[in-house]
């Protein structure tokens, strides 16, 4: 349940992080492309549903990978201590 809860918390933070990343990109390295900021913003809003589904899948996959790696580490430590 912790993994699912953290996944949904990260999905809630995905939209502000996306907006922050767009702002940082347009104000630092891509100053000549600032005219495209409204177009990129509209594109992000138009694909918001698909982006949120993708972020859920990505976050669940990463959290499962981290959880399984820690479980395998715990099992290997337990086996070596028992032996």
MDTraj code that builds the backbone (N, CA, C; nanometers):
import mdtraj as md
import numpy as np

residues = "UNK UNK UNK UNK UNK UNK UNK UNK UNK UNK UNK UNK UNK UNK UNK UNK UNK UNK UNK UNK UNK UNK UNK UNK UNK UNK UNK UNK UNK UNK UNK UNK UNK UNK UNK UNK UNK UNK UNK UNK UNK UNK UNK UNK UNK UNK UNK UNK UNK UNK UNK UNK UNK UNK UNK UNK UNK UNK UNK UNK UNK UNK UNK UNK UNK UNK UNK UNK UNK UNK UNK UNK UNK UNK UNK UNK UNK UNK UNK UNK UNK UNK UNK".split()
xyz = np.array([
    [0.0821, -0.1194, 0.0000],
    [0.0000, 0.0000, 0.0000],
    [0.0868, 0.1264, 0.0000],
    [0.2065, 0.1145, 0.0591],
    [0.2960, 0.2304, 0.0597],
    [0.3371, 0.2657, -0.0823],
    [0.3656, 0.1644, -0.1617],
    [0.4070, 0.1887, -0.3006],
    [0.2948, 0.2553, -0.3787],
    [0.1730, 0.2070, -0.3620],
    [0.0596, 0.2663, -0.4334],
    [0.0358, 0.4092, -0.3867],
    [0.0448, 0.4331, -0.2560],
    [0.0267, 0.5678, -0.2035],
    [0.1322, 0.6647, -0.2534],
    [0.2573, 0.6218, -0.2523],
    [0.3637, 0.7089, -0.3027],
    [0.3514, 0.7316, -0.4528],
    [0.3022, 0.6315, -0.5248],
    [0.2813, 0.6479, -0.6683],
    [0.1772, 0.7552, -0.6958],
    [0.0676, 0.7509, -0.6241],
    [-0.0359, 0.8514, -0.6477],
    [0.0055, 0.9890, -0.5982],
    [0.0891, 0.9960, -0.4952],
    [0.1420, 1.1254, -0.4538],
    [0.2329, 1.1829, -0.5619],
    [0.3134, 1.0971, -0.6230],
    [0.4022, 1.1460, -0.7283],
    [0.3240, 1.1862, -0.8528],
    [0.2121, 1.1197, -0.8788],
    [0.1279, 1.1576, -0.9928],
    [0.0652, 1.2941, -0.9677],
    [0.0286, 1.3223, -0.8429],
    [-0.0265, 1.4539, -0.8111],
    [0.0788, 1.5625, -0.8302],
    [0.2053, 1.5303, -0.8077],
    [0.3121, 1.6281, -0.8235],
    [0.3646, 1.6358, -0.9658],
    [0.3155, 1.5482, -1.0545],
    [0.3684, 1.5420, -1.1904],
    [0.3362, 1.6683, -1.2697],
    [0.2141, 1.7187, -1.2601],
    [0.1756, 1.8371, -1.3368],
    [0.2541, 1.9620, -1.2972],
    [0.2684, 1.9931, -1.1666],
    [0.3520, 2.1093, -1.1322],
    [0.4983, 2.0908, -1.1713],
    [0.5499, 1.9679, -1.1608],
    [0.6878, 1.9415, -1.2013],
    [0.7047, 1.9618, -1.3512],
    [0.6047, 1.9207, -1.4282],
    [0.6069, 1.9383, -1.5733],
    [0.6083, 2.0871, -1.6083],
    [0.5258, 2.1654, -1.5409],
    [0.5206, 2.3097, -1.5643],
    [0.6521, 2.3767, -1.5246],
    [0.7078, 2.3344, -1.4123],
    [0.8365, 2.3895, -1.3677],
    [0.9472, 2.3564, -1.4667],
    [0.9481, 2.2347, -1.5157],
    [1.0496, 2.1944, -1.6129],
    [1.0366, 2.2745, -1.7428],
    [0.9145, 2.2995, -1.7865],
    [0.8934, 2.3830, -1.9058],
    [0.9438, 2.5241, -1.8816],
    [0.9136, 2.5810, -1.7651],
    [0.9575, 2.7169, -1.7355],
    [1.1096, 2.7259, -1.7297],
    [1.1730, 2.6291, -1.6639],
    [1.3197, 2.6292, -1.6545],
    [1.3823, 2.6156, -1.7923],
    [1.3279, 2.5275, -1.8740],
    [1.3824, 2.5063, -2.0084],
    [1.3698, 2.6311, -2.0932],
    [1.2540, 2.6952, -2.0887],
    [1.2320, 2.8125, -2.1736],
    [1.3058, 2.9362, -2.1247],
    [1.3428, 2.9405, -1.9983],
    [1.4102, 3.0593, -1.9454],
    [1.5609, 3.0442, -1.9305],
    [1.6150, 2.9262, -1.9579],
    [1.7601, 2.9100, -1.9446],
    [1.8250, 2.8784, -2.0783],
    [1.8090, 2.7590, -2.1263],
    [1.8849, 2.7171, -2.2442],
    [1.8138, 2.7464, -2.3758],
    [1.6848, 2.7651, -2.3746],
    [1.6094, 2.7822, -2.5001],
    [1.5436, 2.9192, -2.5070],
    [1.6183, 3.0227, -2.4765],
    [1.5585, 3.1568, -2.4770],
    [1.5115, 3.1991, -2.6145],
    [1.5779, 3.1519, -2.7185],
    [1.5367, 3.1913, -2.8535],
    [1.4045, 3.1253, -2.8943],
    [1.3639, 3.0212, -2.8233],
    [1.2396, 2.9505, -2.8547],
    [1.1268, 2.9850, -2.7582],
    [1.1335, 3.1011, -2.6934],
    [1.0309, 3.1377, -2.5960],
    [0.8945, 3.1549, -2.6599],
    [0.8908, 3.1828, -2.7899],
    [0.7628, 3.1976, -2.8589],
    [0.6867, 3.0656, -2.8636],
    [0.7591, 2.9565, -2.8514],
    [0.6969, 2.8245, -2.8560],
    [0.6388, 2.7810, -2.7214],
    [0.6586, 2.8606, -2.6172],
    [0.6148, 2.8191, -2.4843],
    [0.4633, 2.7995, -2.4789],
    [0.3870, 2.8868, -2.5416],
    [0.2410, 2.8699, -2.5407],
    [0.1998, 2.7455, -2.6175],
    [0.2688, 2.7179, -2.7284],
    [0.2377, 2.5979, -2.8062],
    [0.2698, 2.4713, -2.7275],
    [0.3841, 2.4700, -2.6621],
    [0.4227, 2.3531, -2.5825],
    [0.3267, 2.3358, -2.4652],
    [0.2870, 2.4468, -2.4030],
    [0.1936, 2.4406, -2.2912],
    [0.0576, 2.3863, -2.3352],
    [0.0085, 2.4296, -2.4500],
    [-0.1184, 2.3771, -2.5026],
    [-0.1056, 2.2294, -2.5363],
    [0.0080, 2.1898, -2.5880],
    [0.0322, 2.0493, -2.6198],
    [0.0319, 1.9640, -2.4936],
    [0.0964, 2.0147, -2.3875],
    [0.0972, 1.9416, -2.2611],
    [-0.0429, 1.9294, -2.2025],
    [-0.1219, 2.0359, -2.2137],
    [-0.2594, 2.0304, -2.1643],
    [-0.3449, 1.9364, -2.2483],
    [-0.3225, 1.9341, -2.3786],
    [-0.3993, 1.8456, -2.4658],
    [-0.3700, 1.6988, -2.4421],
    [-0.2485, 1.6681, -2.4010],
    [-0.2087, 1.5293, -2.3775],
    [-0.2021, 1.4966, -2.2281],
    [-0.2702, 1.5740, -2.1457],
    [-0.2632, 1.5577, -2.0005],
    [-0.3069, 1.4176, -1.9575],
    [-0.4142, 1.3646, -2.0176],
    [-0.4632, 1.2311, -1.9830],
    [-0.3573, 1.1247, -2.0110],
    [-0.3033, 1.1287, -2.1311],
    [-0.2020, 1.0300, -2.1695],
    [-0.0749, 1.0459, -2.0866],
    [-0.0362, 1.1701, -2.0592],
    [0.0836, 1.1941, -1.9780],
    [0.0659, 1.1408, -1.8359],
    [-0.0547, 1.1573, -1.7799],
    [-0.0754, 1.1090, -1.6433],
    [-0.0745, 0.9566, -1.6390],
    [-0.1314, 0.8922, -1.7402],
    [-0.1280, 0.7454, -1.7449],
    [0.0151, 0.6949, -1.7594],
    [0.0926, 0.7617, -1.8414],
    [0.2319, 0.7225, -1.8605],
    [0.3120, 0.7423, -1.7323],
    [0.2867, 0.8516, -1.6617],
    [0.3596, 0.8749, -1.5369],
    [0.3213, 0.7722, -1.4311],
    [0.1951, 0.7296, -1.4288],
    [0.1541, 0.6249, -1.3346],
    [0.2269, 0.4948, -1.3661],
    [0.2307, 0.4573, -1.4934],
    [0.2991, 0.3333, -1.5315],
    [0.4476, 0.3395, -1.4991],
    [0.5103, 0.4524, -1.5296],
    [0.6532, 0.4675, -1.5043],
    [0.6836, 0.4628, -1.3547],
    [0.6024, 0.5327, -1.2751],
    [0.6273, 0.5355, -1.1312],
    [0.6046, 0.3996, -1.0676],
    [0.5008, 0.3282, -1.1106],
    [0.4777, 0.1940, -1.0580],
    [0.5911, 0.0997, -1.0952],
    [0.6401, 0.1102, -1.2173],
    [0.7505, 0.0237, -1.2595],
    [0.8765, 0.0536, -1.1794],
    [0.9070, 0.1805, -1.1603],
    [1.0262, 0.2166, -1.0825],
    [1.0122, 0.1751, -0.9358],
    [0.8948, 0.1946, -0.8793],
    [0.8775, 0.1569, -0.7385],
    [0.8843, 0.0064, -0.7217],
    [0.8296, -0.0697, -0.8168],
    [0.8400, -0.2152, -0.8082],
    [0.9845, -0.2599, -0.8227],
    [1.0588, -0.1953, -0.9105],
    [1.1999, -0.2302, -0.9285],
    [1.2788, -0.2046, -0.8002],
    [1.2563, -0.0912, -0.7387],
    [1.3260, -0.0590, -0.6136],
    [1.2849, -0.1560, -0.5036],
    [1.1541, -0.1863, -0.4946],
    [1.1055, -0.2784, -0.3925],
    [1.1635, -0.4177, -0.4122],
    [1.1654, -0.4666, -0.5362],
    [1.2179, -0.6011, -0.5601],
    [1.3681, -0.6076, -0.5345],
    [1.4408, -0.5020, -0.5687],
    [1.5851, -0.5007, -0.5421],
    [1.6126, -0.5037, -0.3915],
    [1.5353, -0.4290, -0.3157],
    [1.5556, -0.4308, -0.1705],
    [1.5134, -0.5645, -0.1114],
    [1.4100, -0.6267, -0.1668],
    [1.3667, -0.7579, -0.1172],
    [1.4727, -0.8636, -0.1472],
    [1.5304, -0.8607, -0.2671],
    [1.6359, -0.9564, -0.3007],
    [1.7584, -0.9360, -0.2118],
    [1.7901, -0.8120, -0.1817],
    [1.9031, -0.7831, -0.0930],
    [1.8757, -0.8371, 0.0469],
    [1.7534, -0.8184, 0.0938],
    [1.7165, -0.8690, 0.2254],
    [1.7206, -1.0213, 0.2292],
    [1.6721, -1.0858, 0.1243],
    [1.6721, -1.2322, 0.1188],
    [1.8147, -1.2862, 0.1150],
    [1.9014, -1.2245, 0.0358],
    [2.0393, -1.2729, 0.0288],
    [2.1112, -1.2553, 0.1624],
    [2.0849, -1.1436, 0.2323],
    [2.1442, -1.1240, 0.3643],
    [2.0906, -1.2274, 0.4639],
    [1.9625, -1.2566, 0.4557],
    [1.9019, -1.3540, 0.5474],
    [1.9566, -1.4945, 0.5208],
    [1.9742, -1.5299, 0.3943],
    [2.0273, -1.6627, 0.3604],
    [2.1714, -1.6758, 0.4096],
    [2.2527, -1.5722, 0.3890],
    [2.3911, -1.5805, 0.4332],
    [2.4031, -1.5846, 0.5860],
    [2.3151, -1.5163, 0.6563],
    [2.3198, -1.5201, 0.8018],
    [2.2720, -1.6547, 0.8559],
    [2.1796, -1.7184, 0.7867],
    [2.1336, -1.8503, 0.8284],
    [2.2373, -1.9587, 0.8008],
    [2.3142, -1.9394, 0.6956],
    [2.4145, -2.0400, 0.6600],
    [2.5311, -2.0273, 0.7546],
])
top = md.Topology()
chain = top.add_chain()
for i, resn in enumerate(residues, 1):
    res = top.add_residue(resn, chain, resSeq=i)
    for name in ("N", "CA", "C"):
        top.add_atom(name, md.element.get_by_symbol(name[0]), res)
traj = md.Trajectory(xyz[None], top)
